[in-house]
């Protein structure tokens, strides 16, 4: 799906409606911009809910490491 947007004077842009709907992007989600040799990859990172993070921290685990993994989107 090809979509285009224009960059404003303030370097802002809008996520096209077709893309927002197809990927269920909502306010609070983050767009990650990845610079590669072939170009730029933009991918959404969904906002985490309590339901998403239940069970991530183990009783005998490292809470700091669990938090880092959760922030990276890993379960």
C-alpha positions in Angstrom: 0.0 0.0 0.0 1.6 3.3 -1.1 0.6 6.5 0.6 2.2 9.9 0.6 2.3 12.8 3.0 3.9 16.2 3.0 6.4 17.4 5.7 5.3 20.7 7.2 7.5 23.7 8.0 7.8 22.3 11.5 8.9 18.9 10.2 5.6 17.3 11.1 3.5 14.9 9.0 0.2 13.0 9.2 -0.2 9.2 9.2 -2.5 8.5 6.3 -6.0 7.2 7.3 -5.6 4.0 5.3 -2.4 3.2 7.1 -3.8 4.1 10.6 -6.9 1.9 10.0 -5.0 -1.0 8.5 -2.5 -1.1 11.4 -4.9 0.0 14.1 -2.7 3.0 15.1 -4.2 5.1 17.8 -3.1 8.1 19.9 -0.4 7.0 22.3 1.2 4.5 19.9 4.8 5.3 18.9 6.2 5.3 15.4 9.8 4.0 15.3 12.0 5.4 12.5 14.8 3.0 11.5 17.5 4.3 9.2 18.9 1.6 6.9 21.2 1.6 3.9 18.2 1.0 1.7 16.1 3.8 3.2 13.9 4.6 6.2 11.6 2.0 7.8 8.7 3.3 9.9 7.0 0.8 12.1 4.4 1.3 14.8 5.0 0.2 18.4 1.6 -0.2 20.2 0.8 1.4 23.5 1.0 -1.3 26.2 -2.0 -2.1 28.3 -2.1 -3.8 31.7 -3.5 -6.9 30.0 -0.3 -6.9 27.7 2.1 -6.8 30.6 0.5 -9.2 33.1 2.9 -12.1 33.5 6.0 -10.4 32.1 7.7 -10.2 35.5 8.6 -13.5 37.1 8.9 -13.9 40.9 12.5 -15.0 40.7 13.4 -12.8 37.7 15.2 -9.5 37.3 12.6 -6.7 37.3 14.9 -4.2 35.6 15.6 -6.6 32.8 12.0 -7.5 32.5 11.1 -3.8 32.2 13.7 -3.3 29.5 12.4 -6.2 27.5 8.8 -5.0 27.8 9.8 -1.5 26.6 11.4 -3.1 23.5 8.1 -4.9 22.8 9.3 -8.4 23.8 7.3 -10.7 26.1 
